[in-house]
Structures are given as C-alpha cells and as structure tokens.
Amino acid sequence: MESRLKILGHPVHPMLVMFPVGLLVTAVLFDIVDTVGGPDFLGEVAYWNITVGLVGGLLAAAAGAFDLLAIPSGTRAKRVALTHAAANVAVVLLFAAVWVVRLNADSRAAGGALIAIEVVALAILSVSAWLGGELVDRLGVGVDREAGLDAPSSLRPPAATQRIGEV
C-alpha cells in the first residue's frame, strides 16, 4: 500500500518520526545525567527537548493519520497500525504530563517520579517503533507499488522511466 502523503515521492510520516524520537530519548538521558549529579543546565535542555519533541510528535501523528485511514479495515495491517497509533498517543500523553509538571515548577529539572514516567514512555515508544517497522518492512504499508531493488528514482515521472536495455 502506497503512502498517501508524500514529498518528492517519499512518505512524510517516516521523515517526521525521527525528530521526536531522538529528542525524547535525549531528554530522558539528559534528565538521568542531571539527576545523578550532571551539570544543572541538562534539566533545562531536557525540558526543551520534550517541548520540541511533543510538537514534532503531533506533526508526525498528523502525517501518520493519512496512511492509517487508507489501510483497509479487517486487515492485520490495520490492527497493527491502530496499536502503533494508540501507543504513540500514550507516549505523547505521558511526556505532555511531564512537560506540564515541569512548566509550572520552580526548576525545569525532573525528579525520580518524572524520570520513571519518562522511562515508561520510552518503553512504550520502543514497542511502537517496532510496530512501525512491522508495518513498513513486513506489511508494506507506505511502500510504493513500484518498489524494488531496481526501482527508478522517485524524482523522475513514471512516463520518463525506462528499464536498462529498453529503448
């Protein structure tokens, strides 16, 4: 099933996913280092990583919704995609709760309970990332129908592509 939302022939959702995942993972690492005695600024940086990660997560979710709605009902792909989406909503909600607590606090640093919530959110995110890989790699969701080891460039219009040796 080909992705519905593309830029220059490539699906948008996988492009957007990398930023929130990287920012949220880094935020948790910074919070852990800050808590065990690292530099004080790491808590502040972690807070802003969560802020931008949440914005990126919402953008990735919007792009993913286009593909989710296009998956036929009653298929394994639809069940996996719904689980993937639900897990990502849980991750966003958990990090949003952490963000709200830190927003109103005197310090942007996280304590033990907030870090525990972040670690749980990362565990859910890991499962969700695996499900996303299952959707693409195993079930072919978001993959171009013309995909293959010798597929032409996505930057060339379909009429202009030719196989090697054809005239």
Buried (B, 14 or more C-beta within 10 A) or exposed (E): BBBBBBEEBEBBBBEBBEBBBEBBBBBBBBBBBBBEEBEEEBBBBBBEBBBBBBEBBBBBBEBBBBBBEBBEEEEEBBEBBEBBBEBBBBBBEBBBEBBEBBEEBEEBBBBEEBBEBBBEBBEBBBBBBEBBEBBBEEBBBBBBEEEEEEEBEEEEEEEEEEEEEEE
